[in-house]
Amino acid sequence: MKSRVRVGGLAVVAGTALCLASANAADLPPPPTPAPVAPIAYAPPVYNWTGFYFGGHIGGGYANSSWSDEFTGANDTFNTGVGFLGGAQAGANVQFNALVLGVEGDFSWTDLKGSGTDSIGDTISTDPQWTSTVTGRIGAAFDRLLFYGKGGLALAEDQSSLTDLDGNTSSTSFMRTGWTVGGGLEYALDNNWSAKIEYDYLAFGSKPLDFSTPALGSVSTNASLNVQEVKAGLNFRFGGP
């Protein structure tokens, strides 16, 4: 009988303790809400100009030529006016942070024929058939926009002629070598394609020319040639960023 009383007493004590614990737990404040996790911001990749590329261009050019006059010793200068040009280019870039270094070669067919007269009325003319440059480039990249300058070797195929007052023509064709400087900007349309606009100045210095016609006999002169070009082009770059 005593055992039953003890068991019953223990059960009453345990139940009372459980009720008190539940009541105390109900009186406790709720646990703090976890701090919200900030979303991870997406940063689009910065465009990288490193890689090989090739493309094409069209544009316009303007040439100036100056011939020494055999009869007066003065210079006979004339311009070609604006003419069409078009061609292709290829090169490679390496980017270091915002600095872009590269090399490029281009070739342009040109329509830049111009003419003038010497002191006695003979017609003198020059007709650059094509121009080409091999240059180094240095630029600053602002993501997809690249500003650059360039400079190096310039080449041109020049066809020059002299026509005397009797209508007899003597001509010569030769390749000029000189130097070029220029610059432009290029914008990446997507991972591989980019569009550019560029200005180039090509200087070829003075070149001795010899002509011969029945009315004049042998004529020797020195002729210089300078060319200015504006090009709009499209490039395809291998690899992509």
C-alpha positions in Angstrom: 0.0 0.0 0.0 2.8 2.3 0.9 4.5 1.6 -2.5 1.3 2.7 -4.4 1.2 5.9 -2.4 4.8 6.7 -3.2 4.2 6.0 -7.0 1.1 8.1 -7.0 3.0 11.0 -5.2 5.9 10.9 -7.7 3.4 11.0 -10.6 1.7 14.0 -9.1 5.1 15.8 -8.5 6.2 15.0 -12.1 2.9 16.2 -13.6 3.1 19.4 -11.5 6.7 20.1 -12.7 5.8 19.5 -16.3 2.9 21.9 -16.1 5.1 24.5 -14.5 7.8 24.1 -17.2 5.2 24.4 -19.9 3.8 27.6 -18.3 7.2 29.1 -18.0 8.1 28.2 -21.7 4.9 29.9 -22.8 5.9 33.0 -21.0 9.3 33.3 -22.8 9.7 35.8 -25.7 9.8 34.3 -29.2 13.3 33.7 -30.7 14.7 36.5 -32.8 14.0 36.5 -36.5 17.2 35.7 -38.5 18.7 38.7 -40.4 17.8 38.7 -44.1 20.6 37.6 -46.4 21.4 40.3 -49.0 21.1 39.1 -52.6 24.3 38.6 -54.5 24.7 41.4 -57.0 25.4 40.3 -60.7 28.4 42.0 -62.2 28.6 41.7 -66.0 32.0 40.7 -67.3 34.3 43.5 -68.5 35.0 43.3 -72.2 38.6 42.1 -73.1 40.1 43.2 -76.4 42.9 40.6 -76.4 42.9 38.4 -79.6 43.5 38.3 -83.3 41.0 40.0 -85.7 40.4 40.7 -89.3 37.8 42.9 -91.1 37.0 45.3 -93.9 36.6 49.1 -94.4 35.3 51.7 -96.7 35.8 55.5 -96.6 37.1 58.5 -98.4 40.6 60.0 -99.0 42.2 63.2 -100.1 45.7 63.6 -101.6 48.0 66.5 -102.1 51.0 66.6 -104.5 53.8 69.1 -105.0 56.1 69.0 -108.1 59.3 71.1 -108.5 59.0 73.1 -111.7 62.0 72.5 -114.0 61.6 75.8 -115.7 61.1 78.2 -112.7 62.3 76.1 -109.7 59.1 76.9 -107.9 56.7 74.2 -106.6 53.5 73.3 -108.6 51.0 72.1 -106.1 47.6 70.5 -106.7 45.0 68.4 -104.9 43.1 65.3 -105.9 39.8 66.2 -104.2 37.9 63.6 -102.1 37.9 60.1 -103.6 36.6 56.7 -102.5 38.7 54.0 -100.9 38.0 50.5 -99.6 39.9 47.5 -98.4 40.8 45.1 -95.5 42.7 45.0 -92.3 44.1 42.4 -89.9 45.8 42.6 -86.5 46.1 41.5 -82.9 45.6 43.1 -79.5 46.8 42.4 -76.0 45.1 44.1 -73.0 46.6 44.9 -69.6 43.9 46.4 -67.4 42.7 49.4 -69.4 45.9 49.5 -71.6 45.6 47.9 -75.0 48.6 47.3 -77.2 48.5 45.9 -80.8 49.8 45.7 -84.3 47.8 46.1 -87.5 48.2 46.0 -91.3 45.7 47.3 -93.8 45.3 47.7 -97.6 43.1 50.1 -99.4 42.2 50.5 -103.1 41.9 54.2 -103.8 40.4 56.6 -106.3 42.4 59.8 -105.7 43.5 61.0 -109.1 44.4 64.7 -109.3 46.1 67.1 -111.7 47.5 70.6 -112.1 49.8 72.5 -114.5 53.4 73.6 -114.6 54.7 77.1 -115.4 54.3 76.7 -119.2 50.9 74.9 -119.1 51.9 71.3 -119.3 49.6 69.0 -117.3 51.0 67.1 -114.4 49.0 64.4 -112.6 49.2 61.8 -109.9 47.0 58.8 -109.3 47.6 56.7 -106.2 46.3 53.2 -107.1 46.4 51.9 -103.5 47.7 52.6 -100.0 48.9 50.3 -97.3 50.1 50.7 -93.7 51.8 48.5 -91.1 51.5 50.1 -87.7 51.7 49.7 -83.9 48.6 50.6 -81.9 48.2 51.9 -78.3 44.8 52.4 -76.8 42.7 52.9 -73.6 39.7 50.6 -73.1 36.5 51.6 -71.3 34.8 48.2 -71.3 33.4 47.9 -74.8 34.7 51.3 -76.0 38.4 51.6 -77.2 40.2 54.8 -78.0 43.5 54.3 -79.9 46.4 55.9 -81.7 48.6 54.3 -84.3 51.8 54.9 -86.3 54.3 53.2 -88.5 55.1 52.4 -92.1 53.1 53.7 -95.1 53.2 52.4 -98.7 51.5 53.6 -101.9 51.4 52.7 -105.6 51.7 56.0 -107.4 51.1 56.5 -111.1 52.3 59.9 -112.2 52.3 61.5 -115.7 53.2 64.6 -117.6 51.3 65.8 -120.8 52.9 68.4 -122.9 51.1 71.2 -124.9 51.0 68.9 -128.0 49.1 66.2 -126.1 52.0 63.8 -125.7 51.9 61.9 -122.4 54.8 60.3 -120.5 54.0 58.3 -117.3 55.7 56.3 -114.6 54.4 54.0 -112.0 56.3 53.2 -108.8 55.8 52.3 -105.1 56.3 55.0 -102.5 57.4 54.4 -98.9 56.8 56.8 -96.1 55.2 57.1 -92.6 51.7 57.3 -91.1 50.0 58.4 -87.9 46.4 58.2 -87.0 43.8 57.3 -84.5 40.2 56.3 -84.0 37.7 54.6 -81.8 36.2 51.1 -81.8 33.1 49.7 -80.1 32.4 46.0 -79.4 29.0 45.1 -80.7 29.1 41.6 -79.1 31.8 39.1 -78.0 33.4 38.9 -81.5 32.2 41.8 -83.7 33.3 45.4 -83.4 32.8 48.6 -85.4 35.4 51.4 -85.8 36.0 54.8 -87.3 39.5 56.0 -88.0 41.6 58.9 -89.4 45.1 58.3 -90.9 47.7 60.7 -92.3 50.2 59.2 -94.8 53.3 61.2 -95.8 55.6 60.0 -98.6 58.1 62.9 -99.0 59.7 63.8 -102.3 60.5 61.4 -105.1 62.6 62.1 -108.3 60.6 61.6 -111.5 61.8 61.5 -115.1 59.6 62.1 -118.2 60.2 62.4 -121.9 58.0 63.7 -124.7 58.7 64.8 -128.3 57.9 68.5 -127.5 59.8 68.7 -124.2 62.6 66.1 -124.5 63.7 64.8 -121.1 62.1 66.4 -118.0 63.2 65.8 -114.5 61.3 66.8 -111.4 60.8 65.9 -107.7 57.2 65.2 -106.6 55.9 64.7 -103.1 52.6 63.0 -102.0 50.6 63.3 -98.8 47.3 61.3 -98.3 44.6 61.7 -95.7 42.1 58.9 -95.1 38.9 58.4 -93.1 37.7 54.9 -92.7 34.7 53.1 -91.2 35.2 49.4 -90.6 33.9 46.2 -89.1 36.2 43.6 -87.4 35.7 40.0 -86.3 37.8 39.0 -83.3 38.6 35.4 -82.6 38.0 34.0 -79.1 35.7 36.5 -77.5 36.1 37.5 -73.8 
